[in-house]
Amino acid sequence: MPPAPALETRSAAGRWVIAATVLGSGMAAIDGTVVGIALPVIGRQFHVPIASLQWVLTGYLLSLAALLLVGGTLGDLFGRRRVFLVGVVWFALASAACALAPNVTVLVVTRLLQGVGAALLVPGSLAIIQASFSPDDRGRAIGTWSGLGGVATAAGPLLGGYLITAASWRWIFVINLPVAAVVWAVAARHVPETRQETARPRLDATGAALTVVSLAGITYACIEGPALGWGHTSVLALLAVGLGAAAVFVAVEGRRAEPMVPLALLRLQQFRVVNLVTLLVYAALGGALFLLPVELEVVDRYSPLDAGLSLLPLTFLMLVLSGRSGRLAARIGPRLQMTVGPLLVGTGLAMLARASGDASYVTGVLPAVIVFGLGLATTVAPLTATAMAALPSAHAGLASAVNNDVSRIGGLVAVALLPALAGMAGRTYLHPGAMGAAFRTAVYVSAAWCGAGAVVAALGIRNPRRVPPAGAECSHCALDAAPLAGSR
């Protein structure tokens, strides 16, 4: 295969590639957030317990988290544009099936399939940019992709609220069809094909299968345990299967010459610690944001549109402050922001407990959202940059993929576990009093997870040593973080 052209972000060809990858990955990211606004409406229409709503969300997260690394490997092997296009078509077909689901069981199955399509889309979009742009312009391209993708993700609740209020919850899936058609047309015409020609990776089918079994078993036990009883045969059996598959995964991956996840990376303190912080913080986010729309719509009587609008200040703060936070971390090191940021996020989550007793947005929700948003803006950019810089630049793609996967696994486990920890089961989420009490417990638990993340960061994150020799010239680095040259 001839080498792909070294594109520039200012060129028409480069802008087409960014447009295709942003729209593709943004479509998948929106579906990770937009469904939360629809859950109370879906629950009332299908008359289902909270466990069914958990499966609607975790079904998507489960297949996406389990197959994310596989999707990246398939792109390296068979062509990144080809796998990306397959993911677009798969995601569109699964979205159409979600929109037509006659009951919640079919909806869960189609959401699982939707997550498979997302697992082909998400790693492929960034890999296309990494392979297609010139080294000097790659950092700018990735920054543009990241920023626009963040806007798309943040727009999910607002878009979902509007579609549900104006039409039906089914339209949050129908809207993917025209977007997918545009993405496919642009990518097929303008995105160059690339693949890894040297040292091509092997597809670790065994590791992927064990990941699916492990996550599925643990998720089933966490979701169904409160309803069936923690001593129920199926709950104990599936929990044992999930934990056993996780143990076998560690044993198998430790012996493989080309494992899906090199376990030796966990010996690197910075990489190990930053991913533990990611797990704790994103678990808190995933669990709390799963329950927040339900609380607003059931307890405080918000419309779906109002529930989506309630998080708009969070989007604004992230857009305005994330870049500045990344630049500050590059100057002073990430430890301070990765300690203070989770504390602010946890404080904002704990403040959301007031929303349950105060229907006023200005006094009950807005202050918490502002503190929460300040915490996220402080945390996310340094966390991502530290994860990328924790490994040598040759493994930047793996560092990004693992950190991305850890964040999704954190959200998956939290959505499965948090309702049980909050004492929520059956259809209690439809009763304002019971839902309000459970929500307060849930946000306090989430705040505690953030506090644990802050402690881990304070004790384990090391600031890079920056002692350049006098008069030395500085080379441009595409990564918005300090060079990793030791620690203090």
C-alpha positions in Angstrom: 0.0 0.0 0.0 1.4 3.4 -0.9 2.1 5.7 2.1 -0.8 8.0 3.0 -0.4 11.7 2.2 0.9 13.8 5.1 -2.2 16.0 5.5 -2.3 19.5 7.0 -5.2 20.8 9.1 -5.4 23.9 7.0 -5.9 22.0 3.8 -9.2 21.0 2.3 -8.2 17.3 2.5 -7.3 17.6 6.1 -10.5 19.3 7.0 -12.5 16.6 5.3 -10.7 13.9 7.4 -11.3 15.8 10.6 -15.0 16.2 9.7 -15.5 12.5 9.1 -13.7 11.4 12.2 -15.3 13.9 14.5 -18.8 13.1 13.2 -18.2 9.4 13.4 -16.7 9.3 17.0 -19.2 12.1 18.1 -22.1 10.0 16.9 -20.9 7.1 19.1 -20.1 9.4 22.0 -23.5 11.1 21.9 -25.2 7.7 22.2 -23.3 7.2 25.4 -24.9 10.2 27.1 -28.2 10.9 25.2 -29.9 7.7 26.5 -29.7 8.8 30.1 -32.3 11.6 29.5 -34.7 9.1 27.9 -34.5 6.4 30.7 -37.5 7.7 32.8 -39.7 7.9 29.6 -38.6 4.4 28.5 -39.2 3.0 32.0 -42.7 4.4 32.1 -43.6 3.3 28.6 -42.4 -0.3 29.0 -43.3 -0.6 32.8 -39.9 -2.0 33.7 -37.8 -2.0 36.9 -34.6 -0.1 37.4 -32.5 -3.2 36.5 -33.9 -3.0 32.9 -32.9 0.6 32.6 -29.4 -0.3 33.8 -29.2 -2.9 31.1 -30.2 -0.3 28.4 -27.2 1.8 29.4 -24.7 -0.9 30.4 -25.4 -3.1 27.4 -23.9 -0.3 25.2 -21.0 0.3 27.6 -20.3 -3.4 28.0 -19.8 -4.3 24.3 -17.9 -1.0 23.7 -15.5 -1.4 26.7 -14.9 -5.1 26.0 -14.2 -4.6 22.2 -12.5 -1.2 22.1 -9.0 -2.6 21.9 -10.1 -5.2 19.4 -11.5 -2.5 17.2 -8.2 -0.7 17.2 -6.3 -3.9 16.3 -8.7 -4.7 13.4 -8.0 -1.3 12.0 -4.3 -1.9 12.1 -4.7 -5.2 10.4 -7.3 -4.7 7.7 -7.2 -0.9 7.1 -8.4 1.9 9.4 -10.7 3.5 6.9 -12.3 0.1 6.0 -13.0 -0.8 9.6 -14.2 2.7 10.3 -16.7 2.4 7.5 -17.9 -1.0 8.6 -18.4 0.6 12.1 -20.5 3.4 10.6 -22.8 1.0 8.8 -23.0 -1.4 11.8 -23.8 1.5 14.1 -26.5 2.9 11.8 -28.2 -0.5 11.4 -28.1 -1.1 15.2 -29.5 2.4 15.8 -32.4 1.7 13.5 -33.1 -1.5 15.4 -33.0 0.4 18.7 -35.6 2.9 17.3 -37.9 0.0 16.3 -37.5 -2.0 19.6 -41.0 -3.3 20.7 -39.9 -4.0 24.3 -37.0 -3.4 26.6 -35.4 -6.9 26.0 -35.0 -6.1 22.3 -33.8 -2.6 23.1 -31.0 -4.1 25.4 -29.9 -6.5 22.7 -29.8 -3.8 20.0 -27.9 -1.5 22.4 -25.3 -4.3 22.8 -25.0 -4.4 19.0 -24.7 -0.6 18.9 -21.8 -0.8 21.3 -20.0 -3.2 18.9 -20.3 -0.6 16.1 -19.0 2.1 18.4 -16.0 -0.1 19.3 -15.1 -0.1 15.5 -15.7 3.7 15.2 -14.0 5.2 18.3 -10.4 3.8 18.1 -10.5 4.1 14.3 -11.3 7.8 14.3 -8.2 8.8 16.3 -6.0 6.2 14.5 -6.9 7.7 11.1 -5.8 11.2 12.3 -2.6 9.8 13.8 -1.7 8.0 10.5 -2.9 10.6 8.0 -1.5 14.0 9.3 2.0 15.2 9.1 4.0 14.9 12.3 4.2 18.7 12.6 0.5 19.1 12.3 -0.7 16.0 14.1 -1.0 17.7 17.5 -3.2 20.4 16.1 -5.4 17.8 14.4 -5.8 15.7 17.5 -6.6 18.8 19.5 -9.3 19.8 17.0 -10.7 16.3 17.0 -10.7 16.2 20.8 -12.3 19.6 21.2 -15.1 19.1 18.7 -15.7 15.6 20.0 -16.1 17.0 23.5 -18.7 19.4 22.2 -20.6 16.5 20.5 -20.5 14.5 23.8 -21.7 17.5 25.8 -24.5 18.1 23.3 -26.0 14.7 23.9 -28.3 15.4 26.9 -29.6 18.6 25.3 -30.2 17.0 21.9 -31.9 14.0 23.6 -34.1 16.3 25.7 -35.3 18.2 22.7 -36.1 15.1 20.6 -37.9 13.4 23.5 -40.0 16.5 24.2 -40.7 17.3 20.6 -41.3 13.7 19.3 -40.3 10.5 21.0 -37.4 8.7 22.7 -37.1 6.6 19.5 -35.8 9.7 17.7 -32.6 9.7 19.7 -31.7 6.7 17.6 -33.3 7.7 14.3 -31.2 10.9 14.2 -28.1 8.7 13.8 -29.2 7.5 10.4 -28.7 10.7 8.4 -25.5 11.5 10.3 -24.1 8.0 9.5 -24.9 8.5 5.8 -22.9 11.8 5.8 -20.0 10.2 7.7 -19.9 7.2 5.3 -20.0 9.4 2.2 -17.3 11.8 3.4 -15.0 9.0 4.7 -15.3 6.9 1.6 -14.3 9.8 -0.6 -11.9 11.8 1.4 -10.2 9.6 4.1 -7.0 7.9 2.9 -6.6 4.2 3.7 -3.8 3.3 6.2 -2.8 0.2 8.1 0.2 -1.0 10.1 2.5 -2.6 7.6 5.4 -3.4 9.9 5.2 -5.4 13.1 1.5 -5.9 12.5 -0.3 -7.0 15.6 -2.1 -10.3 16.1 -5.8 -10.3 16.9 -6.1 -11.5 20.5 -9.4 -13.3 20.2 -8.9 -15.2 23.5 -8.3 -12.0 25.4 -11.3 -10.3 23.8 -13.6 -13.3 24.7 -12.4 -13.4 28.3 -13.0 -9.6 28.6 -16.6 -10.0 27.4 -17.3 -12.9 29.7 -15.7 -11.2 32.7 -17.5 -7.8 32.3 -20.8 -9.5 31.4 -20.7 -11.8 34.5 -19.8 -9.1 36.9 -22.3 -6.7 35.4 -25.1 -9.2 35.6 -24.4 -9.9 39.3 -24.3 -6.2 40.2 -27.5 -5.4 38.4 -29.6 -8.5 39.2 -28.3 -9.0 42.8 -30.7 -6.5 44.5 -33.8 -7.9 42.7 -33.1 -11.6 42.9 -31.1 -11.6 46.1 -27.3 -11.8 46.4 -27.5 -15.4 47.4 -29.5 -16.4 44.3 -27.9 -19.2 42.2 -27.7 -17.3 39.0 -26.2 -14.2 40.7 -23.5 -16.3 42.4 -22.8 -18.3 39.3 -22.4 -15.4 37.0 -20.3 -13.5 39.5 -18.0 -16.5 39.8 -17.8 -16.8 36.0 -17.0 -13.1 35.7 -14.3 -13.1 38.4 -12.9 -16.5 37.1 -12.7 -15.1 33.5 -10.8 -12.0 34.9 -8.3 -14.3 36.6 -7.8 -16.4 33.5 -7.4 -13.2 31.4 -4.5 -12.1 33.7 -2.9 -15.5 33.5 -3.3 -15.8 29.7 -2.2 -12.2 28.9 0.8 -12.6 31.1 2.1 -15.5 29.0 1.4 -14.1 25.5 4.1 -12.8 23.4 1.7 -10.2 21.9 -1.0 -9.6 24.5 -4.0 -7.3 24.0 -3.0 -5.5 27.2 0.7 -5.9 28.2 0.4 -6.4 31.9 4.0 -5.3 32.3 2.8 -1.7 31.8 1.2 -1.9 35.3 4.7 -2.0 36.8 5.1 1.6 35.6 3.9 3.7 38.6 2.7 6.7 36.7 0.7 4.6 34.2 -0.8 2.4 37.0 -1.7 5.4 39.2 -3.2 7.6 36.5 -5.5 4.7 35.3 -6.6 4.0 38.9 -7.5 7.7 39.3 -9.4 7.4 35.9 -11.3 4.4 37.1 -12.4 6.1 40.4 -13.3 9.5 38.9 -15.1 8.1 35.8 -17.0 5.6 38.0 -18.3 8.5 40.0 -19.3 10.4 36.9 -20.9 7.4 35.2 -23.0 6.4 38.2 -24.1 9.9 39.2 -25.0 11.0 35.7 -27.0 7.9 35.1 -29.2 8.7 38.1 -29.3 12.5 37.8 -31.8 12.7 34.8 -34.0 10.2 36.6 -33.9 12.3 39.8 -34.7 15.6 37.9 -37.5 14.1 35.9 -39.2 12.0 38.6 -38.5 13.9 41.8 -38.3 17.5 40.6 -40.7 17.1 37.7 -38.3 18.4 35.0 -39.2 17.8 31.4 -36.6 15.8 29.4 -35.6 19.1 27.7 -35.2 20.9 31.0 -33.1 18.0 32.3 -30.8 18.2 29.3 -30.6 22.0 29.6 -29.6 21.7 33.3 -26.1 20.5 32.3 -25.4 23.3 29.8 -23.2 25.2 32.2 -21.0 22.1 32.5 -20.5 22.2 28.7 -19.6 25.9 28.8 -17.0 25.5 31.6 -15.4 22.5 29.8 -15.1 24.4 26.6 -13.7 27.6 28.1 -11.4 26.1 30.8 -10.1 22.7 29.5 -7.5 24.1 27.2 -6.2 26.5 29.9 -6.1 23.6 32.4 -4.0 21.5 30.0 -1.5 24.4 29.5 -1.3 25.0 33.3 -0.5 21.3 33.9 2.2 21.4 31.3 3.9 24.2 33.2 3.5 23.1 36.8 3.0 19.3 36.4 -0.3 17.4 36.8 -0.2 16.4 40.4 -1.9 19.5 41.9 -4.7 19.6 39.4 -5.3 15.8 39.5 -5.7 16.2 43.3 -7.8 19.3 43.5 -9.9 18.5 40.4 -11.4 15.2 41.8 -12.1 17.0 45.1 -14.1 19.7 43.3 -15.9 17.0 41.3 -16.8 15.2 44.5 -17.9 18.4 46.2 -20.2 19.2 43.2 -21.6 15.7 43.3 -22.3 15.9 47.0 -24.0 19.3 46.5 -26.4 17.6 44.0 -28.0 16.0 47.0 -29.7 19.3 47.6 -31.5 19.0 44.2 -33.6 16.3 45.7 -35.3 18.7 48.1 -35.1 21.9 46.1 -37.0 21.9 42.8 -35.5 25.4 41.9 -32.8 25.0 39.3 -31.0 28.2 40.5 -30.6 27.1 44.1 -30.8 23.3 43.9 -28.9 22.3 40.8 -26.9 25.2 39.3 -24.4 25.7 42.1 -23.6 21.9 42.1 -23.2 21.9 38.3 -20.8 24.9 38.4 -18.6 23.3 41.1 -18.8 19.9 39.3 -17.9 21.6 35.9 -14.9 23.4 37.5 -13.7 20.1 38.8 -14.0 18.3 35.5 -12.2 21.2 33.6 -9.4 21.0 36.2 -9.1 17.2 36.0 -9.7 15.9 32.5 -7.0 17.5 30.4 -4.1 16.8 32.9 -5.4 13.3 33.4 -5.5 12.5 29.7 -2.1 14.1 29.0 -0.5 12.2 31.9 -1.9 8.9 30.7 -0.4 9.6 27.2 2.9 10.7 28.6 3.2 7.8 31.0 4.5 5.5 28.2 7.1 6.2 25.6 5.8 8.0 22.5 5.9 4.8 20.4 3.2 3.5 22.7 1.0 6.6 22.8 -1.8 4.9 20.9 -1.8 2.0 23.5 -1.7 4.4 26.4 -4.7 6.3 25.0 -6.7 3.1 24.2 -6.1 1.6 27.7 -7.0 4.9 29.5 -10.1 5.3 27.3 -11.2 1.7 28.1 -10.5 2.1 31.8 -12.8 5.2 31.9 -15.6 3.2 30.2 -15.2 0.2 32.5 -15.4 2.5 35.5 -18.7 3.9 34.2 -20.0 0.4 33.4 -19.3 -1.0 36.8 -20.7 2.1 38.5 -24.0 2.1 36.6 -24.4 -1.6 37.5 -23.4 -1.2 41.2 -24.4 2.2 42.4 -28.2 1.7 42.5 -27.7 -1.4 44.7 -25.4 0.6 47.0 -28.1 3.3 47.2 -30.8 0.8 48.1 -32.7 1.2 44.8 -34.5 -1.8 43.3 -37.6 -2.6 41.3 -39.7 0.4 40.4 -38.7 2.6 43.3 -37.2 5.0 40.8 -40.8 6.0 39.8 -41.7 7.1 43.3 -40.4 10.6 44.2 -39.8 10.0 47.9 -37.9 6.7 47.5 -36.0 8.0 44.4 -34.9 11.2 46.2 -33.5 9.3 49.2 -31.7 6.8 47.0 -30.3 9.6 44.9 -28.8 11.4 47.9 -27.1 8.2 49.0 -25.8 7.6 45.4 -24.2 11.1 45.1 -22.5 10.8 48.5 -21.0 7.4 47.4 -19.9 8.9 44.1 -18.3 11.9 46.0 -16.4 9.4 48.1 -15.0 7.7 45.0 -13.8 11.1 43.8 -12.2 11.7 47.2 -10.4 8.4 46.9 -9.2 9.4 43.4 -7.8 12.6 44.8 -5.9 10.8 47.5 -4.4 8.3 45.0 -3.3 11.2 42.8 -1.8 13.1 45.6 0.2 10.1 46.8 1.1 8.5 43.5 1.3 11.0 40.6 4.8 12.3 40.0 5.4 15.7 38.3 7.9 15.4 35.4 11.3 16.9 36.2 11.9 19.9 34.0 15.5 21.1 34.2 16.5 22.1 30.7 20.1 23.1 30.3 20.7 26.9 29.9 20.4 28.1 26.4 19.0 24.8 25.1 16.5 24.9 22.3 13.0 23.5 22.9 11.5 21.3 20.2 7.7 21.5 19.6 5.8 18.6 21.2 2.4 17.6 19.8 1.3 16.5 23.2 0.0 19.3 25.5 2.0 18.1 28.5 5.4 18.3 29.9 8.1 15.9 28.6 8.5 12.8 30.7 12.2 13.0 31.8 12.1 11.7 35.3 10.2 12.5 38.4 10.3 14.2 41.7 
